[in-house]
Amino acid sequence: MTYLFTKQGCTACESIRENVDLPSVKGLKVLNLDGENSEALAMLAYYECVTLAEKQLPILVSDSREVVLGPLNITRYLKEHSG
């Protein structure tokens, strides 16, 4: 499973949503870090990205545990893996 951590009001996160058909990416789960989303927070902690998320979003963690940062890099990754 690949996880994309996003937040409402994040222009970089919105850029990805505008440029990638997220539902077409197999094995992708989008986790919004808004409010009290305990699943998103737990997964962020599991992948040791809490400190990173405090500094920048979006964050993509691939099924091989590769962390991809920045909207351009994430968009490129997702387009390569869309089906």
C-alpha positions, 0 to 999 in steps of 0.5 A: 500500500502507498500512502499520500499524506495531505491536508486541506488548504495545502496548495501543494496537496491541491496541486497533486489532486489537480494533476493526478487522477488519484483513484486510478493509482492502484494501491494508493490510500490518501490520508488527510491530516485534518482534525482528529484523523487517528488513522492518518496520525498513526500511519504517519507515526508508523512511518516515522514522518511526524516531524517531517509532516510538521515542516512540509506536506504532502508526503508520499510513502511507497509500498517499499517505504520510500519517502517522496517529498514535494508536489512535483516528485509526488506527481511524477511518482503517482503518474508512473504508478497509475493504472 
